[in-house]
Amino acid sequence: MAKTNPVEFMQQVRNEAAKVTWPTRKETLITTAMVFVMVIIASIFFVVVDQVLRFGVSFILGFGR
C-alpha cells in the first residue's frame, strides 16, 4: 500500500467529509426523542420482568408466605 503524505491525506479526509449527509436539526430532535421513549419502554419492561421473576423465585423458595 502506497504511503500518502499528510497534506494529501487531509485533502482526502475533507473530500470524504464533504460527501456526508448530515441530519437536520428536526431529524436529530426526533431521533433523540425516539431513543428516550425506547429507553423508558425498555426500563419499564425490565422492571416488570424483574418483579415477576422475584415473585416467582420467592414463591418457589417459600419466602412469599
mmCIF file of the N, C-alpha and C atoms, coordinates in Angstrom:
data_MODEL
# 
_entry.id   MODEL 
# 
loop_
_atom_site.group_PDB 
_atom_site.id 
_atom_site.type_symbol 
_atom_site.label_atom_id 
_atom_site.label_alt_id 
_atom_site.label_comp_id 
_atom_site.label_asym_id 
_atom_site.label_entity_id 
_atom_site.label_seq_id 
_atom_site.pdbx_PDB_ins_code 
_atom_site.Cartn_x 
_atom_site.Cartn_y 
_atom_site.Cartn_z 
_atom_site.occupancy 
_atom_site.B_iso_or_equiv 
_atom_site.pdbx_formal_charge 
_atom_site.auth_seq_id 
_atom_site.auth_comp_id 
_atom_site.auth_asym_id 
_atom_site.auth_atom_id 
_atom_site.pdbx_PDB_model_num 
ATOM 1   N N  . MET A 1 1  ? 0.837   -1.163  0.000  1.00 0.00 ? 1  MET A N  1 
ATOM 2   C CA . MET A 1 1  ? 0.000   0.000   0.000  1.00 0.00 ? 1  MET A CA 1 
ATOM 3   C C  . MET A 1 1  ? 0.896   1.246   0.000  1.00 0.00 ? 1  MET A C  1 
ATOM 4   N N  . ALA A 1 2  ? 0.614   2.153   -0.915 1.00 0.00 ? 2  ALA A N  1 
ATOM 5   C CA . ALA A 1 2  ? 1.431   3.358   -1.041 1.00 0.00 ? 2  ALA A CA 1 
ATOM 6   C C  . ALA A 1 2  ? 1.159   4.306   0.118  1.00 0.00 ? 2  ALA A C  1 
ATOM 7   N N  . LYS A 1 3  ? 2.211   4.947   0.583  1.00 0.00 ? 3  LYS A N  1 
ATOM 8   C CA . LYS A 1 3  ? 2.062   5.905   1.674  1.00 0.00 ? 3  LYS A CA 1 
ATOM 9   C C  . LYS A 1 3  ? 1.588   7.239   1.117  1.00 0.00 ? 3  LYS A C  1 
ATOM 10  N N  . THR A 1 4  ? 0.734   7.905   1.887  1.00 0.00 ? 4  THR A N  1 
ATOM 11  C CA . THR A 1 4  ? 0.204   9.208   1.497  1.00 0.00 ? 4  THR A CA 1 
ATOM 12  C C  . THR A 1 4  ? 0.810   10.263  2.404  1.00 0.00 ? 4  THR A C  1 
ATOM 13  N N  . ASN A 1 5  ? 1.204   11.373  1.827  1.00 0.00 ? 5  ASN A N  1 
ATOM 14  C CA . ASN A 1 5  ? 1.766   12.420  2.682  1.00 0.00 ? 5  ASN A CA 1 
ATOM 15  C C  . ASN A 1 5  ? 0.630   13.094  3.472  1.00 0.00 ? 5  ASN A C  1 
ATOM 16  N N  . PRO A 1 6  ? 0.945   13.760  4.576  1.00 0.00 ? 6  PRO A N  1 
ATOM 17  C CA . PRO A 1 6  ? -0.091  14.326  5.443  1.00 0.00 ? 6  PRO A CA 1 
ATOM 18  C C  . PRO A 1 6  ? -1.003  15.342  4.761  1.00 0.00 ? 6  PRO A C  1 
ATOM 19  N N  . VAL A 1 7  ? -0.478  16.154  3.870  1.00 0.00 ? 7  VAL A N  1 
ATOM 20  C CA . VAL A 1 7  ? -1.309  17.161  3.192  1.00 0.00 ? 7  VAL A CA 1 
ATOM 21  C C  . VAL A 1 7  ? -2.330  16.471  2.297  1.00 0.00 ? 7  VAL A C  1 
ATOM 22  N N  . GLU A 1 8  ? -1.884  15.488  1.552  1.00 0.00 ? 8  GLU A N  1 
ATOM 23  C CA . GLU A 1 8  ? -2.789  14.747  0.672  1.00 0.00 ? 8  GLU A CA 1 
ATOM 24  C C  . GLU A 1 8  ? -3.839  13.995  1.489  1.00 0.00 ? 8  GLU A C  1 
ATOM 25  N N  . PHE A 1 9  ? -3.412  13.437  2.612  1.00 0.00 ? 9  PHE A N  1 
ATOM 26  C CA . PHE A 1 9  ? -4.340  12.729  3.486  1.00 0.00 ? 9  PHE A CA 1 
ATOM 27  C C  . PHE A 1 9  ? -5.435  13.676  3.980  1.00 0.00 ? 9  PHE A C  1 
ATOM 28  N N  . MET A 1 10 ? -5.056  14.872  4.424  1.00 0.00 ? 10 MET A N  1 
ATOM 29  C CA . MET A 1 10 ? -6.050  15.836  4.918  1.00 0.00 ? 10 MET A CA 1 
ATOM 30  C C  . MET A 1 10 ? -7.013  16.256  3.810  1.00 0.00 ? 10 MET A C  1 
ATOM 31  N N  . GLN A 1 11 ? -6.518  16.382  2.590  1.00 0.00 ? 11 GLN A N  1 
ATOM 32  C CA . GLN A 1 11 ? -7.393  16.711  1.460  1.00 0.00 ? 11 GLN A CA 1 
ATOM 33  C C  . GLN A 1 11 ? -8.403  15.591  1.234  1.00 0.00 ? 11 GLN A C  1 
ATOM 34  N N  . GLN A 1 12 ? -7.945  14.348  1.329  1.00 0.00 ? 12 GLN A N  1 
ATOM 35  C CA . GLN A 1 12 ? -8.849  13.213  1.161  1.00 0.00 ? 12 GLN A CA 1 
ATOM 36  C C  . GLN A 1 12 ? -9.894  13.174  2.268  1.00 0.00 ? 12 GLN A C  1 
ATOM 37  N N  . VAL A 1 13 ? -9.475  13.477  3.479  1.00 0.00 ? 13 VAL A N  1 
ATOM 38  C CA . VAL A 1 13 ? -10.408 13.499  4.605  1.00 0.00 ? 13 VAL A CA 1 
ATOM 39  C C  . VAL A 1 13 ? -11.472 14.571  4.392  1.00 0.00 ? 13 VAL A C  1 
ATOM 40  N N  . ARG A 1 14 ? -11.054 15.768  3.977  1.00 0.00 ? 14 ARG A N  1 
ATOM 41  C CA . ARG A 1 14 ? -12.014 16.852  3.727  1.00 0.00 ? 14 ARG A CA 1 
ATOM 42  C C  . ARG A 1 14 ? -12.976 16.485  2.595  1.00 0.00 ? 14 ARG A C  1 
ATOM 43  N N  . ASN A 1 15 ? -12.470 15.841  1.557  1.00 0.00 ? 15 ASN A N  1 
ATOM 44  C CA . ASN A 1 15 ? -13.340 15.420  0.452  1.00 0.00 ? 15 ASN A CA 1 
ATOM 45  C C  . ASN A 1 15 ? -14.373 14.404  0.916  1.00 0.00 ? 15 ASN A C  1 
ATOM 46  N N  . GLU A 1 16 ? -13.951 13.456  1.733  1.00 0.00 ? 16 GLU A N  1 
ATOM 47  C CA . GLU A 1 16 ? -14.885 12.447  2.242  1.00 0.00 ? 16 GLU A CA 1 
ATOM 48  C C  . GLU A 1 16 ? -15.899 13.068  3.202  1.00 0.00 ? 16 GLU A C  1 
ATOM 49  N N  . ALA A 1 17 ? -15.460 13.989  4.048  1.00 0.00 ? 17 ALA A N  1 
ATOM 50  C CA . ALA A 1 17 ? -16.365 14.649  4.988  1.00 0.00 ? 17 ALA A CA 1 
ATOM 51  C C  . ALA A 1 17 ? -17.403 15.488  4.252  1.00 0.00 ? 17 ALA A C  1 
ATOM 52  N N  . ALA A 1 18 ? -17.028 16.030  3.106  1.00 0.00 ? 18 ALA A N  1 
ATOM 53  C CA . ALA A 1 18 ? -17.976 16.825  2.317  1.00 0.00 ? 18 ALA A CA 1 
ATOM 54  C C  . ALA A 1 18 ? -19.074 15.956  1.723  1.00 0.00 ? 18 ALA A C  1 
ATOM 55  N N  . LYS A 1 19 ? -18.835 14.665  1.569  1.00 0.00 ? 19 LYS A N  1 
ATOM 56  C CA . LYS A 1 19 ? -19.820 13.751  0.998  1.00 0.00 ? 19 LYS A CA 1 
ATOM 57  C C  . LYS A 1 19 ? -20.868 13.303  2.018  1.00 0.00 ? 19 LYS A C  1 
ATOM 58  N N  . VAL A 1 20 ? -20.610 13.547  3.291  1.00 0.00 ? 20 VAL A N  1 
ATOM 59  C CA . VAL A 1 20 ? -21.509 13.087  4.353  1.00 0.00 ? 20 VAL A CA 1 
ATOM 60  C C  . VAL A 1 20 ? -22.800 13.896  4.308  1.00 0.00 ? 20 VAL A C  1 
ATOM 61  N N  . THR A 1 21 ? -23.922 13.206  4.413  1.00 0.00 ? 21 THR A N  1 
ATOM 62  C CA . THR A 1 21 ? -25.214 13.870  4.509  1.00 0.00 ? 21 THR A CA 1 
ATOM 63  C C  . THR A 1 21 ? -25.559 13.986  5.990  1.00 0.00 ? 21 THR A C  1 
ATOM 64  N N  . TRP A 1 22 ? -25.459 15.193  6.524  1.00 0.00 ? 22 TRP A N  1 
ATOM 65  C CA . TRP A 1 22 ? -25.695 15.406  7.943  1.00 0.00 ? 22 TRP A CA 1 
ATOM 66  C C  . TRP A 1 22 ? -27.185 15.538  8.196  1.00 0.00 ? 22 TRP A C  1 
ATOM 67  N N  . PRO A 1 23 ? -27.671 15.025  9.345  1.00 0.00 ? 23 PRO A N  1 
ATOM 68  C CA . PRO A 1 23 ? -29.105 15.147  9.646  1.00 0.00 ? 23 PRO A CA 1 
ATOM 69  C C  . PRO A 1 23 ? -29.464 16.596  9.969  1.00 0.00 ? 23 PRO A C  1 
ATOM 70  N N  . THR A 1 24 ? -30.731 16.915  9.699  1.00 0.00 ? 24 THR A N  1 
ATOM 71  C CA . THR A 1 24 ? -31.204 18.259  10.043 1.00 0.00 ? 24 THR A CA 1 
ATOM 72  C C  . THR A 1 24 ? -31.460 18.321  11.549 1.00 0.00 ? 24 THR A C  1 
ATOM 73  N N  . ARG A 1 25 ? -31.687 19.529  12.039 1.00 0.00 ? 25 ARG A N  1 
ATOM 74  C CA . ARG A 1 25 ? -31.971 19.712  13.466 1.00 0.00 ? 25 ARG A CA 1 
ATOM 75  C C  . ARG A 1 25 ? -33.238 18.953  13.854 1.00 0.00 ? 25 ARG A C  1 
ATOM 76  N N  . LYS A 1 26 ? -34.256 19.009  12.984 1.00 0.00 ? 26 LYS A N  1 
ATOM 77  C CA . LYS A 1 26 ? -35.528 18.319  13.262 1.00 0.00 ? 26 LYS A CA 1 
ATOM 78  C C  . LYS A 1 26 ? -35.314 16.807  13.331 1.00 0.00 ? 26 LYS A C  1 
ATOM 79  N N  . GLU A 1 27 ? -34.559 16.247  12.391 1.00 0.00 ? 27 GLU A N  1 
ATOM 80  C CA . GLU A 1 27 ? -34.284 14.807  12.401 1.00 0.00 ? 27 GLU A CA 1 
ATOM 81  C C  . GLU A 1 27 ? -33.538 14.404  13.660 1.00 0.00 ? 27 GLU A C  1 
ATOM 82  N N  . THR A 1 28 ? -32.597 15.234  14.082 1.00 0.00 ? 28 THR A N  1 
ATOM 83  C CA . THR A 1 28 ? -31.829 14.940  15.284 1.00 0.00 ? 28 THR A CA 1 
ATOM 84  C C  . THR A 1 28 ? -32.728 14.947  16.516 1.00 0.00 ? 28 THR A C  1 
ATOM 85  N N  . LEU A 1 29 ? -33.611 15.939  16.623 1.00 0.00 ? 29 LEU A N  1 
ATOM 86  C CA . LEU A 1 29 ? -34.514 16.026  17.774 1.00 0.00 ? 29 LEU A CA 1 
ATOM 87  C C  . LEU A 1 29 ? -35.502 14.855  17.803 1.00 0.00 ? 29 LEU A C  1 
ATOM 88  N N  . ILE A 1 30 ? -36.036 14.486  16.650 1.00 0.00 ? 30 ILE A N  1 
ATOM 89  C CA . ILE A 1 30 ? -36.976 13.363  16.584 1.00 0.00 ? 30 ILE A CA 1 
ATOM 90  C C  . ILE A 1 30 ? -36.278 12.061  16.953 1.00 0.00 ? 30 ILE A C  1 
ATOM 91  N N  . THR A 1 31 ? -35.088 11.848  16.429 1.00 0.00 ? 31 THR A N  1 
ATOM 92  C CA . THR A 1 31 ? -34.344 10.631  16.741 1.00 0.00 ? 31 THR A CA 1 
ATOM 93  C C  . THR A 1 31 ? -33.988 10.571  18.218 1.00 0.00 ? 31 THR A C  1 
ATOM 94  N N  . THR A 1 32 ? -33.593 11.694  18.797 1.00 0.00 ? 32 THR A N  1 
ATOM 95  C CA . THR A 1 32 ? -33.277 11.750  20.217 1.00 0.00 ? 32 THR A CA 1 
ATOM 96  C C  . THR A 1 32 ? -34.509 11.422  21.058 1.00 0.00 ? 32 THR A C  1 
ATOM 97  N N  . ALA A 1 33 ? -35.649 11.987  20.693 1.00 0.00 ? 33 ALA A N  1 
ATOM 98  C CA . ALA A 1 33 ? -36.890 11.708  21.415 1.00 0.00 ? 33 ALA A CA 1 
ATOM 99  C C  . ALA A 1 33 ? -37.252 10.228  21.311 1.00 0.00 ? 33 ALA A C  1 
ATOM 100 N N  . MET A 1 34 ? -37.064 9.638   20.138 1.00 0.00 ? 34 MET A N  1 
ATOM 101 C CA . MET A 1 34 ? -37.362 8.218   19.957 1.00 0.00 ? 34 MET A CA 1 
ATOM 102 C C  . MET A 1 34 ? -36.455 7.360   20.836 1.00 0.00 ? 34 MET A C  1 
ATOM 103 N N  . VAL A 1 35 ? -35.202 7.742   20.959 1.00 0.00 ? 35 VAL A N  1 
ATOM 104 C CA . VAL A 1 35 ? -34.276 6.997   21.812 1.00 0.00 ? 35 VAL A CA 1 
ATOM 105 C C  . VAL A 1 35 ? -34.736 7.068   23.263 1.00 0.00 ? 35 VAL A C  1 
ATOM 106 N N  . PHE A 1 36 ? -35.110 8.260   23.737 1.00 0.00 ? 36 PHE A N  1 
ATOM 107 C CA . PHE A 1 36 ? -35.574 8.392   25.117 1.00 0.00 ? 36 PHE A CA 1 
ATOM 108 C C  . PHE A 1 36 ? -36.838 7.573   25.364 1.00 0.00 ? 36 PHE A C  1 
ATOM 109 N N  . VAL A 1 37 ? -37.766 7.582   24.414 1.00 0.00 ? 37 VAL A N  1 
ATOM 110 C CA . VAL A 1 37 ? -39.003 6.795   24.557 1.00 0.00 ? 37 VAL A CA 1 
ATOM 111 C C  . VAL A 1 37 ? -38.673 5.306   24.630 1.00 0.00 ? 37 VAL A C  1 
ATOM 112 N N  . MET A 1 38 ? -37.784 4.839   23.765 1.00 0.00 ? 38 MET A N  1 
ATOM 113 C CA . MET A 1 38 ? -37.423 3.422   23.780 1.00 0.00 ? 38 MET A CA 1 
ATOM 114 C C  . MET A 1 38 ? -36.704 3.043   25.070 1.00 0.00 ? 38 MET A C  1 
ATOM 115 N N  . VAL A 1 39 ? -35.883 3.938   25.613 1.00 0.00 ? 39 VAL A N  1 
ATOM 116 C CA . VAL A 1 39 ? -35.208 3.665   26.890 1.00 0.00 ? 39 VAL A CA 1 
ATOM 117 C C  . VAL A 1 39 ? -36.234 3.540   28.000 1.00 0.00 ? 39 VAL A C  1 
ATOM 118 N N  . ILE A 1 40 ? -37.221 4.418   28.013 1.00 0.00 ? 40 ILE A N  1 
ATOM 119 C CA . ILE A 1 40 ? -38.266 4.351   29.044 1.00 0.00 ? 40 ILE A CA 1 
ATOM 120 C C  . ILE A 1 40 ? -39.064 3.058   28.916 1.00 0.00 ? 40 ILE A C  1 
ATOM 121 N N  . ILE A 1 41 ? -39.446 2.694   27.689 1.00 0.00 ? 41 ILE A N  1 
ATOM 122 C CA . ILE A 1 41 ? -40.205 1.459   27.476 1.00 0.00 ? 41 ILE A CA 1 
ATOM 123 C C  . ILE A 1 41 ? -39.385 0.247   27.896 1.00 0.00 ? 41 ILE A C  1 
ATOM 124 N N  . ALA A 1 42 ? -38.118 0.216   27.526 1.00 0.00 ? 42 ALA A N  1 
ATOM 125 C CA . ALA A 1 42 ? -37.259 -0.916  27.886 1.00 0.00 ? 42 ALA A CA 1 
ATOM 126 C C  . ALA A 1 42 ? -37.071 -1.000  29.395 1.00 0.00 ? 42 ALA A C  1 
ATOM 127 N N  . SER A 1 43 ? -36.897 0.137   30.057 1.00 0.00 ? 43 SER A N  1 
ATOM 128 C CA . SER A 1 43 ? -36.698 0.101   31.506 1.00 0.00 ? 43 SER A CA 1 
ATOM 129 C C  . SER A 1 43 ? -37.961 -0.362  32.219 1.00 0.00 ? 43 SER A C  1 
ATOM 130 N N  . ILE A 1 44 ? -39.129 0.068   31.755 1.00 0.00 ? 44 ILE A N  1 
ATOM 131 C CA . ILE A 1 44 ? -40.390 -0.417  32.348 1.00 0.00 ? 44 ILE A CA 1 
ATOM 132 C C  . ILE A 1 44 ? -40.519 -1.918  32.134 1.00 0.00 ? 44 ILE A C  1 
ATOM 133 N N  . PHE A 1 45 ? -40.208 -2.390  30.937 1.00 0.00 ? 45 PHE A N  1 
ATOM 134 C CA . PHE A 1 45 ? -40.278 -3.818  30.647 1.00 0.00 ? 45 PHE A CA 1 
ATOM 135 C C  . PHE A 1 45 ? -39.384 -4.615  31.595 1.00 0.00 ? 45 PHE A C  1 
ATOM 136 N N  . PHE A 1 46 ? -38.144 -4.168  31.757 1.00 0.00 ? 46 PHE A N  1 
ATOM 137 C CA . PHE A 1 46 ? -37.222 -4.920  32.608 1.00 0.00 ? 46 PHE A CA 1 
ATOM 138 C C  . PHE A 1 46 ? -37.599 -4.848  34.080 1.00 0.00 ? 46 PHE A C  1 
ATOM 139 N N  . VAL A 1 47 ? -38.182 -3.749  34.528 1.00 0.00 ? 47 VAL A N  1 
ATOM 140 C CA . VAL A 1 47 ? -38.666 -3.677  35.913 1.00 0.00 ? 47 VAL A CA 1 
ATOM 141 C C  . VAL A 1 47 ? -39.788 -4.683  36.117 1.00 0.00 ? 47 VAL A C  1 
ATOM 142 N N  . VAL A 1 48 ? -40.715 -4.751  35.176 1.00 0.00 ? 48 VAL A N  1 
ATOM 143 C CA . VAL A 1 48 ? -41.840 -5.700  35.288 1.00 0.00 ? 48 VAL A CA 1 
ATOM 144 C C  . VAL A 1 48 ? -41.330 -7.138  35.274 1.00 0.00 ? 48 VAL A C  1 
ATOM 145 N N  . VAL A 1 49 ? -40.442 -7.457  34.348 1.00 0.00 ? 49 VAL A N  1 
ATOM 146 C CA . VAL A 1 49 ? -39.895 -8.814  34.277 1.00 0.00 ? 49 VAL A CA 1 
ATOM 147 C C  . VAL A 1 49 ? -39.145 -9.148  35.558 1.00 0.00 ? 49 VAL A C  1 
ATOM 148 N N  . ASP A 1 50 ? -38.382 -8.213  36.096 1.00 0.00 ? 50 ASP A N  1 
ATOM 149 C CA . ASP A 1 50 ? -37.635 -8.434  37.329 1.00 0.00 ? 50 ASP A CA 1 
ATOM 150 C C  . ASP A 1 50 ? -38.582 -8.714  38.493 1.00 0.00 ? 50 ASP A C  1 
ATOM 151 N N  . GLN A 1 51 ? -39.663 -7.966  38.578 1.00 0.00 ? 51 GLN A N  1 
ATOM 152 C CA . GLN A 1 51 ? -40.618 -8.168  39.673 1.00 0.00 ? 51 GLN A CA 1 
ATOM 153 C C  . GLN A 1 51 ? -41.329 -9.515  39.547 1.00 0.00 ? 51 GLN A C  1 
ATOM 154 N N  . VAL A 1 52 ? -41.680 -9.899  38.335 1.00 0.00 ? 52 VAL A N  1 
ATOM 155 C CA . VAL A 1 52 ? -42.325 -11.197 38.116 1.00 0.00 ? 52 VAL A CA 1 
ATOM 156 C C  . VAL A 1 52 ? -41.365 -12.328 38.501 1.00 0.00 ? 52 VAL A C  1 
ATOM 157 N N  . LEU A 1 53 ? -40.127 -12.227 38.071 1.00 0.00 ? 53 LEU A N  1 
ATOM 158 C CA . LEU A 1 53 ? -39.151 -13.265 38.416 1.00 0.00 ? 53 LEU A CA 1 
ATOM 159 C C  . LEU A 1 53 ? -38.894 -13.291 39.923 1.00 0.00 ? 53 LEU A C  1 
ATOM 160 N N  . ARG A 1 54 ? -38.824 -12.118 40.562 1.00 0.00 ? 54 ARG A N  1 
ATOM 161 C CA . ARG A 1 54 ? -38.615 -12.057 42.008 1.00 0.00 ? 54 ARG A CA 1 
ATOM 162 C C  . ARG A 1 54 ? -39.774 -12.727 42.739 1.00 0.00 ? 54 ARG A C  1 
ATOM 163 N N  . PHE A 1 55 ? -40.994 -12.434 42.285 1.00 0.00 ? 55 PHE A N  1 
ATOM 164 C CA . PHE A 1 55 ? -42.160 -13.048 42.895 1.00 0.00 ? 55 PHE A CA 1 
ATOM 165 C C  . PHE A 1 55 ? -42.130 -14.559 42.695 1.00 0.00 ? 55 PHE A C  1 
ATOM 166 N N  . GLY A 1 56 ? -41.808 -15.009 41.485 1.00 0.00 ? 56 GLY A N  1 
ATOM 167 C CA . GLY A 1 56 ? -41.772 -16.448 41.194 1.00 0.00 ? 56 GLY A CA 1 
ATOM 168 C C  . GLY A 1 56 ? -40.731 -17.177 42.020 1.00 0.00 ? 56 GLY A C  1 
ATOM 169 N N  . VAL A 1 57 ? -39.544 -16.622 42.122 1.00 0.00 ? 57 VAL A N  1 
ATOM 170 C CA . VAL A 1 57 ? -38.485 -17.267 42.917 1.00 0.00 ? 57 VAL A CA 1 
ATOM 171 C C  . VAL A 1 57 ? -38.851 -17.257 44.385 1.00 0.00 ? 57 VAL A C  1 
ATOM 172 N N  . SER A 1 58 ? -39.399 -16.169 44.885 1.00 0.00 ? 58 SER A N  1 
ATOM 173 C CA . SER A 1 58 ? -39.809 -16.108 46.293 1.00 0.00 ? 58 SER A CA 1 
ATOM 174 C C  . SER A 1 58 ? -40.898 -17.132 46.578 1.00 0.00 ? 58 SER A C  1 
ATOM 175 N N  . PHE A 1 59 ? -41.837 -17.270 45.659 1.00 0.00 ? 59 PHE A N  1 
ATOM 176 C CA . PHE A 1 59 ? -42.925 -18.224 45.848 1.00 0.00 ? 59 PHE A CA 1 
ATOM 177 C C  . PHE A 1 59 ? -42.385 -19.661 45.857 1.00 0.00 ? 59 PHE A C  1 
ATOM 178 N N  . ILE A 1 60 ? -41.483 -19.968 44.924 1.00 0.00 ? 60 ILE A N  1 
ATOM 179 C CA . ILE A 1 60 ? -40.923 -21.318 44.830 1.00 0.00 ? 60 ILE A CA 1 
ATOM 180 C C  . ILE A 1 60 ? -40.094 -21.646 46.063 1.00 0.00 ? 60 ILE A C  1 
ATOM 181 N N  . LEU A 1 61 ? -39.332 -20.703 46.550 1.00 0.00 ? 61 LEU A N  1 
ATOM 182 C CA . LEU A 1 61 ? -38.464 -20.945 47.694 1.00 0.00 ? 61 LEU A CA 1 
ATOM 183 C C  . LEU A 1 61 ? -39.190 -20.804 49.032 1.00 0.00 ? 61 LEU A C  1 
ATOM 184 N N  . GLY A 1 62 ? -40.444 -20.397 48.996 1.00 0.00 ? 62 GLY A N  1 
ATOM 185 C CA . GLY A 1 62 ? -41.227 -20.323 50.213 1.00 0.00 ? 62 GLY A CA 1 
ATOM 186 C C  . GLY A 1 62 ? -41.090 -19.023 50.978 1.00 0.00 ? 62 GLY A C  1 
ATOM 187 N N  . PHE A 1 63 ? -40.465 -18.035 50.394 1.00 0.00 ? 63 PHE A N  1 
ATOM 188 C CA . PHE A 1 63 ? -40.315 -16.739 51.073 1.00 0.00 ? 63 PHE A CA 1 
ATOM 189 C C  . PHE A 1 63 ? -41.541 -15.850 50.877 1.00 0.00 ? 63 PHE A C  1 
ATOM 190 N N  . GLY A 1 64 ? -42.444 -16.250 50.038 1.00 0.00 ? 64 GLY A N  1 
ATOM 191 C CA . GLY A 1 64 ? -43.592 -15.416 49.716 1.00 0.00 ? 64 GLY A CA 1 
ATOM 192 C C  . GLY A 1 64 ? -44.791 -15.665 50.618 1.00 0.00 ? 64 GLY A C  1 
ATOM 193 N N  . ARG A 1 65 ? -44.589 -16.258 51.776 1.00 0.00 ? 65 ARG A N  1 
ATOM 194 C CA . ARG A 1 65 ? -45.721 -16.574 52.664 1.00 0.00 ? 65 ARG A CA 1 
ATOM 195 C C  . ARG A 1 65 ? -46.299 -15.370 53.301 1.00 0.00 ? 65 ARG A C  1 
# 
